[in-house]
Amino acid sequence: MTADPMTTAPDPTESGDRSARAMNYAWIVLCAITIGSWWLAPGHSGGAADANIAITVTVILLGFIKGRLIIRYFMEVRSAPQWLKFATDAWLFVLWTAILVIYLF
C-alpha cells in the first residue's frame, strides 16, 4: 500500500539533514583554509618572515572566503532575503579590498 502524497506530511528531518551536512562541509572548508593560510606563512618554519605580496593577496582572498562562509552558514544568512545576502557580500568585498589597498599603499 502506498501513501497518498496529499495526506503524507513532509519529513522535517530531510531539510535539517541537508542543512547540517552543508554546515559540516563549510566547517571542513574553513579548517582547510586555516591550515592552508598557516602553511603559506613563511614565519612558521623558523625562517625569516619577509613581506610577500603574492602571499598577502592569497591570504586576504582566503579571509574573504572564510568570512563569507561564516556569515552564510553560521549566521543563517543563507536562508535570509536576497538583499541581505547582497549587503553582506558587498560589506565583505569593501572590507577586504580596503585592507588590501591599505597594505599595498
C-alpha positions in Angstrom: 0.0 0.0 0.0 1.4 3.4 -1.0 0.9 6.6 1.0 -1.2 9.3 -0.6 1.2 12.3 -1.2 -1.6 14.7 -0.4 -2.1 13.4 3.1 1.5 12.4 3.9 3.3 15.1 5.9 6.8 16.1 4.7 9.7 14.7 6.6 11.0 17.6 8.7 14.4 16.0 9.2 15.1 15.9 5.4 15.9 19.6 5.1 17.6 19.6 8.5 19.9 16.9 7.4 20.9 18.8 4.3 21.4 22.0 6.4 23.6 20.1 8.9 25.6 18.5 6.1 26.1 21.9 4.4 27.3 23.3 7.7 29.7 20.4 8.2 31.1 20.9 4.7 31.5 24.6 5.4 33.3 23.8 8.7 35.7 21.4 6.9 36.5 24.1 4.2 37.1 26.7 7.0 39.5 24.3 8.7 41.3 23.6 5.4 41.6 27.3 4.6 43.0 28.0 8.1 45.6 25.2 7.7 46.4 26.5 4.2 46.9 30.0 5.4 49.2 28.8 8.2 51.2 26.8 5.6 51.5 29.9 3.4 53.0 31.9 6.2 56.8 32.0 5.9 57.5 32.5 9.6 56.0 29.2 11.0 59.1 27.2 10.0 61.5 29.3 12.0 62.8 31.3 9.0 62.6 35.0 8.5 59.2 36.3 7.7 59.6 38.7 4.7 56.8 40.6 3.2 55.5 38.9 0.0 52.6 40.5 -2.0 51.5 37.2 -3.6 51.2 35.5 -0.2 49.4 38.5 1.3 46.9 38.7 -1.6 46.2 35.0 -1.3 45.7 35.2 2.5 43.3 38.2 2.1 41.3 36.3 -0.6 41.1 33.3 1.7 40.0 35.6 4.5 37.2 36.9 2.3 36.1 33.3 1.5 36.2 32.4 5.2 34.2 35.5 6.2 31.6 34.7 3.5 31.3 31.0 4.7 30.9 32.1 8.3 28.3 34.7 7.5 26.3 32.4 5.2 26.4 29.1 7.1 26.8 30.0 10.7 24.9 33.3 10.9 21.9 31.9 8.9 22.3 34.5 6.0 22.0 31.6 3.6 18.2 31.5 4.1 17.8 35.3 4.5 16.3 37.6 1.9 18.3 38.3 -1.2 19.0 42.0 -0.2 20.8 40.8 3.0 22.9 38.3 1.1 23.9 41.1 -1.3 24.6 43.5 1.5 26.8 41.1 3.5 28.8 40.2 0.3 29.2 43.9 -0.5 30.4 44.6 3.0 32.9 41.8 2.9 34.2 43.0 -0.5 34.6 46.6 0.7 36.3 45.5 3.9 38.8 43.1 2.3 39.5 45.5 -0.6 40.2 48.3 1.9 42.6 46.0 3.9 44.4 45.1 0.7 44.6 48.7 -0.5 46.0 49.8 2.9 48.6 47.0 2.8 49.7 47.8 -0.8 49.9 51.5 -0.4 
